[in-house]
Amino acid sequence: MTESNEPKTNFAGTYFDRDKVMKISRVAGIFAWVALGIYLFTSLNSFTQFMIQFATGVYYQKGMSAFDVLGFFTPYLLQAVPGLLYFAGLKFIQHALLILMDMEDNTRRAARNK
């Protein structure tokens, strides 16, 4: 990315406080990583417990096919999906707030230069 040579307007904002928007953006980014970490940790913990039980033969029944065995794995592998969705949503919010602030700054700069 190239830096702009034009000075920043540092407009305080009529409808928002710049510092509060930046803080909300940072908090959304932090919550995104925390949510992803929690979901991945709990998913890994559940999958590890399942693998221990599966390896000791708790889930095995006589006459099971390979498709039956694969059916045991899918719920454990899908546990992290909500965490990924929360992560993507919160990161979207974080970057959308920053983009909207840049748009506001650029709009004010363009209006001032006319």
C-alpha positions, 0 to 999 in steps of 0.5 A: 500500500502506498501512503497518501501525501495529502494531510489527514483531516482529523475531523472529529465527526458529527455522527461518531467519535473516531476513538470510540469507533477505533476501540470498537473495531479493535474489540471486535478483532480481539473477540473474533480471535477469542471466539475462534480459539475457544471453539477450536479448543473445545472441538479439539478437546471433544475430538481427542476424547472421542478418538480415545474412546474410539481407539479403545473400542467403545464405539465399535459394533459387530457388522459396522460398515465404513460409512457407519464409522465415518458417521461417528466423525462428522459431528466432531469435525463440524463443532468448529464451524460456528466458531469460524462463522463468528470469526468471519463475522466479527472480522467483517465488522472490524474491517467494515468500520475501518473502511467506513471511517476511511470513506468518511475521511476521503469524502470530507477531504474531497469536499474541502478540495472543491 
